[in-house]
Amino acid sequence: MPIRITSAINGFRRAGVAHTTAPTTYPDQFFTEQQLAQLEAEPRLVVEHISADEITDPVIDSQGTVEPDSVPGTVDTTTDTTSTDEVGEGVNLLQPLIDVIASLDPQDEALWNKDRTPKAANFPAGTSAEDRANAWEMFKAGIDNQEQDA
């Protein structure tokens, strides 16, 4: 049975895929049972098991690309935070911001807000609040995954 995944955070990665805030459908057997369990347990994702006649959004094929003619009309890619590098691999455009967060000294109070989020001054000029928030969520999710793996 196909699954439809919608992310609360555009570009949020789980099970080797950068998920978008736009619903995306994956065919049977796209994810392993372990990956599917991981996706279903992730609170930042909505995972729906759907029938083939319920498909109204892009369908991703086994190579991770949109199947031709899977959606009537056009596919909106304006909100995607991933890009394709020269070898065709998905690149998370928030990764530089996540790297900034990772480089911050957690003991240096001057770098952190009272709620323990990184101060805006740590990021490159012109970084939007939305990008900072998304990078922070992705950074925390990465820490959560590392702690679970340990």
C-alpha positions as CSV (number, residue, x, y, z in Angstrom):
1,M,0.0,0.0,0.0
2,P,1.5,3.4,-0.9
3,I,2.2,5.9,1.9
4,R,1.9,9.7,1.8
5,I,4.3,11.7,3.9
6,T,4.0,15.3,4.9
7,S,6.7,17.0,7.0
8,A,6.1,19.8,9.6
9,I,9.6,21.1,8.6
10,N,10.5,21.5,5.0
11,G,13.6,19.5,4.2
12,F,13.4,17.5,7.4
13,R,15.4,14.3,6.9
14,R,14.3,10.9,8.1
15,A,15.0,7.4,6.7
16,G,17.5,8.8,4.1
17,V,15.0,11.2,2.6
18,A,14.5,15.0,2.8
19,H,10.7,15.3,3.4
20,T,8.8,18.4,2.3
21,T,5.8,20.2,3.7
22,A,4.0,19.2,0.5
23,P,2.5,15.7,0.7
24,T,4.5,13.2,-1.2
25,T,3.5,9.6,-2.0
26,Y,5.9,6.7,-2.0
27,P,5.2,3.3,-3.5
28,D,5.1,0.0,-1.7
29,Q,8.5,-1.3,-0.7
30,F,10.2,2.1,-1.1
31,F,11.1,2.1,2.6
32,T,12.3,-0.9,4.6
33,E,10.2,-2.1,7.6
34,Q,12.7,-0.5,9.9
35,Q,12.6,2.8,8.0
36,L,8.8,2.8,8.0
37,A,8.7,2.3,11.7
38,Q,11.1,5.2,12.1
39,L,9.0,7.4,9.9
40,E,5.8,6.5,11.7
41,A,7.4,7.2,15.1
42,E,8.6,10.7,14.1
43,P,6.3,13.4,15.5
44,R,7.5,15.9,12.8
45,L,6.0,13.7,10.0
46,V,2.5,12.7,9.1
47,V,2.6,9.2,7.5
48,E,-0.6,8.0,5.9
49,H,-1.2,4.6,4.4
50,I,-3.4,5.2,1.3
51,S,-4.9,3.3,-1.5
52,A,-3.9,3.8,-5.1
53,D,-7.1,5.7,-5.9
54,E,-6.2,8.3,-3.2
55,I,-3.0,9.4,-4.9
56,T,-3.3,13.1,-5.7
57,D,0.3,14.3,-5.1
58,P,3.7,13.5,-6.6
59,V,4.7,9.8,-6.6
60,I,8.3,9.1,-5.9
61,D,9.8,6.1,-7.8
62,S,12.4,3.7,-6.5
63,Q,15.3,6.0,-7.6
64,G,13.8,8.9,-5.5
65,T,12.5,10.9,-8.5
66,V,9.0,12.0,-9.3
67,E,7.3,9.5,-11.6
68,P,6.2,11.1,-14.9
69,D,2.5,11.9,-15.1
70,S,2.0,11.0,-11.5
71,V,0.1,14.2,-10.8
72,P,-2.3,16.1,-12.9
73,G,-1.2,19.7,-13.5
74,T,2.2,20.9,-12.3
75,V,4.4,20.0,-9.4
76,D,5.2,23.0,-7.1
77,T,8.9,22.8,-6.1
78,T,9.2,26.4,-4.8
79,T,9.1,25.3,-1.1
80,D,11.7,22.5,-1.4
81,T,14.9,23.1,0.7
82,T,16.8,20.4,-1.1
83,S,18.8,20.9,-4.3
84,T,20.7,18.6,-6.6
85,D,24.5,18.8,-6.6
86,E,26.7,18.0,-9.6
87,V,26.4,14.2,-9.0
88,G,22.7,14.2,-8.6
89,E,22.6,13.6,-4.9
90,G,20.1,15.5,-2.7
91,V,21.7,18.4,-0.8
92,N,20.1,20.0,2.2
93,L,20.3,23.7,1.8
94,L,20.0,24.2,5.5
95,Q,23.1,22.2,6.2
96,P,25.4,25.2,6.4
97,L,23.2,26.7,9.2
98,I,23.1,23.3,11.0
99,D,26.9,23.3,10.8
100,V,27.0,26.8,12.4
101,I,24.9,25.5,15.3
102,A,27.1,22.5,15.7
103,S,30.2,24.7,15.9
104,L,28.8,26.8,18.8
105,D,30.2,26.2,22.3
106,P,27.3,25.1,24.4
107,Q,28.9,26.5,27.5
108,D,29.3,30.1,26.0
109,E,26.2,31.9,27.3
110,A,26.9,34.8,24.9
111,L,26.0,32.6,22.0
112,W,22.6,31.3,23.3
113,N,19.2,32.8,24.0
114,K,17.6,32.2,27.4
115,D,15.5,29.4,25.9
116,R,18.8,27.7,24.8
117,T,18.3,28.4,21.1
118,P,21.2,29.9,19.2
119,K,21.2,33.7,18.9
120,A,20.5,35.1,15.4
121,A,23.9,36.9,15.5
122,N,25.6,33.5,15.1
123,F,24.2,33.1,11.6
124,P,25.2,34.7,8.3
125,A,23.6,38.1,7.6
126,G,20.3,37.8,5.9
127,T,19.4,34.4,7.3
128,S,15.6,34.3,7.8
129,A,14.0,33.5,11.1
130,E,12.3,30.6,9.4
131,D,15.6,29.1,8.1
132,R,17.1,29.5,11.6
133,A,14.2,27.8,13.2
134,N,14.2,25.0,10.7
135,A,17.9,24.5,11.0
136,W,17.6,24.4,14.8
137,E,14.8,21.7,14.6
138,M,16.9,19.7,12.2
139,F,20.0,20.0,14.4
140,K,18.0,18.9,17.5
141,A,16.5,16.0,15.5
142,G,20.1,14.9,14.6
143,I,21.1,15.0,18.2
144,D,18.0,12.9,19.1
145,N,19.0,10.3,16.4
146,Q,22.6,10.2,17.7
147,E,21.4,9.6,21.2
148,Q,19.0,6.9,20.1
149,D,21.8,5.2,18.1
150,A,24.2,5.3,21.1
